[in-house]
Amino acid sequence: PGVLLEGDRPGETLNIPWEEVIFKRVKTSDDVDIGDIETVANEYIVVREGVGKIRRYYIPKTQINNYDGSALYVAVPGGLVSAKFERDSPPTPEEVKALSEDRSNVT
């Protein structure tokens, strides 16, 4: 709620039913599967990858550029996901804002 998302095409907006995306797959702009949505917060989603060694990615909702009903797609290639979004604790509001503003530099 409260986050307007732009789609792949100019002028397109996404209407994502956030309450329905828990446990859905998340893929990158180059179609790399990075895990399942564990939690949806106001400004970001938490993606969980792995079983033994668990990785968590805190991805701002503004980085999402597509939802096909079974997977969310982020506007970042697979090689950058870990460096940009992997962390052990939730980002501060300032960190979320910085990551959100960085969208134009990664697509």
N, C-alpha and C positions, 0 to 999 in steps of 0.2 A: 504493500500500500504506500501511496505517496511518492512513488518513483515512476516518472514517465520514461519509457524506453523507446529508443529508435530502432527500427528494423534495418535490414540490409539495404533496402531501397530508400532514396531520399523522400522524406515526408511520411514514411510508413511508421506507425506506432504499434507497439506490441501490447496486447492485453493478455497478460499471463495470470492464470488463476493460482496465485501463490499457495493457497491452502491445498492444492492438488499436486504440487510438484515434489513433495517430500518423497525420497527414494527413487526419483527419476534419474536417468543417466545425464551426464554433462559431457559435452564434446567441445573440442577447440575448433578454431577457424579452419584448421587443416584436418579435421575429422578424427582427431585423437581422443579416445575415450579416457577421461580423467577421473571417473568415479561417479558416486551417487550423491544426491542432495541429502544432507543429514538434517540441516536446520535452515529456516528462512527467517532472517532478521529484517528490520525495517529498511536498512540500506544495503545489505549484502546477503549472499547465500553461503552456507558452509558445505563444502564438498568433501566427502570422505573417500579416500582411495586406499585399498589394501586390506589385508586381514591380519597377518602377523605384524608387519611394520606398517602402522597406519599413518597416513599423511592427511592433513587437513588444509584445504585451500579456502581462504576467505575472499570471495569474489564479489566486488560491488555489483549491484544489480544493473548499473549503467554499462557494464561490460558485456551484458547479455544482448545478443542481436538476433536471436531466432529461437522459437519454440515450436516443435512439430507435433506436440501431443505426447511424445514418448521421451524426448530429450531436449535439454536446453543447450544452446550453442553460445559460447563466449567468443568475443572478438579478439582473441589472442591465440597465436600458434602454440602447439603443444610444447615446444622447446622453451617457452617463456613462462609457462604457468607456475612452475615450482619457484623460480626466482622472484616472480612478482607477487604471488599470492600465498605460498606455503608459510605457515606460522603455527606456533603452539598455542597462541591466545588470540582472542578477537582484536581487530584493529581499533585504534582510537578513531573518533569522528574525523580528526584531521587527516589520518592516514587513509580513511575511506575516501575523503574528498580528493586527496592527491591522486589516488589510484583511479578514481572516476574521471578526473580531468585528463588523465594520461591515455584515454581511449583512442584519441585521434593519432597517437604516435605508434600504435601497435598493429593496426590493421593493414 
